[in-house]
Amino acid sequence: MRSPMGSFSIAMSDMSDADHSVIVDMIMVQVISLALGAFLIIAFGAYRLSPQELTWMLIALFVSFSMVGAVYRSLARSV
């Protein structure tokens, strides 16, 4: 059985020894946040939005999901 400190050091070394860049992770978090935010605005505020605002939110949702797919594809190719 490992000590808590030993397990922590193994976990830290696994996290710091990533195959891809941390920048990609940061971009991924931002893009997922955009997609989630657009979805929540549409889900809970669509009845208050004008048709033009709703159209822009749907475009933002589509673009952010497309960007998530593109980043996942590039991550899958690099592994």
C-alpha positions in Angstrom: 0.0 0.0 0.0 1.3 3.4 -1.0 1.5 6.3 1.3 -0.7 9.4 0.5 2.4 11.4 -0.3 3.7 8.7 -2.7 0.3 8.6 -4.4 0.3 12.4 -4.7 3.7 12.5 -6.2 2.8 9.8 -8.8 -0.4 11.7 -9.7 1.6 15.0 -10.1 4.2 13.3 -12.3 1.4 11.8 -14.5 -0.3 15.1 -14.9 2.9 17.0 -15.7 4.1 14.4 -18.2 1.4 15.1 -20.8 1.7 14.1 -24.5 0.0 17.3 -25.7 0.5 21.0 -24.9 -1.1 22.7 -21.9 -2.2 25.4 -24.3 -4.5 22.9 -26.1 -6.1 22.1 -22.8 -6.6 25.8 -22.0 -8.2 26.4 -25.5 -10.4 23.3 -25.0 -11.7 24.6 -21.6 -12.5 27.9 -23.2 -14.3 26.4 -26.2 -16.3 24.0 -24.0 -17.2 27.0 -21.7 -18.5 28.9 -24.8 -20.6 25.9 -25.9 -22.0 25.3 -22.4 -22.8 29.0 -21.9 -24.5 29.3 -25.3 -26.5 26.2 -24.6 -27.6 27.4 -21.1 -28.6 30.8 -22.5 -30.7 29.1 -25.2 -32.2 26.6 -22.7 -33.2 29.0 -20.0 -33.6 32.3 -21.8 -34.8 31.6 -25.3 -38.3 32.9 -24.6 -36.8 36.3 -23.6 -34.5 36.6 -26.6 -35.4 38.3 -29.9 -35.3 36.2 -33.0 -32.0 37.9 -34.0 -30.4 37.2 -30.6 -31.6 33.6 -30.7 -30.1 33.2 -34.2 -26.7 34.5 -33.0 -26.8 32.2 -30.0 -27.5 29.2 -32.2 -24.7 30.2 -34.5 -22.4 30.6 -31.5 -23.4 27.1 -30.3 -22.8 25.6 -33.7 -19.4 27.2 -34.1 -18.3 26.3 -30.6 -19.3 22.6 -31.1 -17.5 22.6 -34.4 -14.4 24.0 -32.7 -14.6 21.3 -30.0 -14.8 18.7 -32.7 -11.8 20.2 -34.5 -9.7 20.2 -31.3 -10.6 16.7 -30.4 -9.7 15.5 -33.9 -6.3 17.2 -33.7 -5.8 15.6 -30.2 -6.7 12.2 -31.5 -4.2 12.5 -34.4 -1.4 13.5 -32.2 -1.8 10.6 -29.8 
